Amino acid sequence: TAKAVKIAMDNANARLAKDRNGADIPNKPLFIQNVGLQETVNQASGALQKNQNGADIPGKDTFTKNIGACRAYSAWL
């Protein structure tokens, strides 16, 4: 019937598109919370960035001591 077709079409139109890979999720923060990924997001936001090549390491002196290295202060060393 026409009513059943309309219900099916409305249902299909309300679904997320698989080929959008989550880009069409209307409330991403709520989705992250619902799937239990908030702690992962928090850890990632505090992580060192690979493209910084160590420039974003806090406490560089402590870091070099912990890995058993010596920190060079001049390019001539």
Summary of the structure (lengths in Angstrom):
residues: 77
radius of gyration: 24.8
end to end distance: 82.9
largest distance: 83.2
contacts: 105
relative contact order: 0.05
helix: 53%
strand: 0%
